[in-house]
Amino acid sequence: MMSGLPLSLGEWLQRYGGSLLPVITWVSAIGIVLCSLVVVAIAIERFFALR
């Protein structure tokens, strides 16, 4: 084992998944919102560029 890391991803998830789950949820939500904003911004820019 290198630097004390668990051998498998399953062990890692069992050990740290409980505390990381809220962080992952927030990061996913923020990422979705940012992608939506970018898509809306591109759509508005093209709409005004085509007019």
QUIPE-V521121 format. One record per pair of residues at least 6 apart in sequence whose C-alpha atoms are under 7 Angstrom apart, sorted by the first residue. I is the first residue (numbers start at 1). J is the second residue. D is the distance in whole Angstrom. If there is no record, write none. Layout:
# QUIPE-V521121
i | j | d
I | J | D
I | J | D
This chain:
# QUIPE-V521121
i | j | d
1 | 7 | 7
6 | 12 | 6
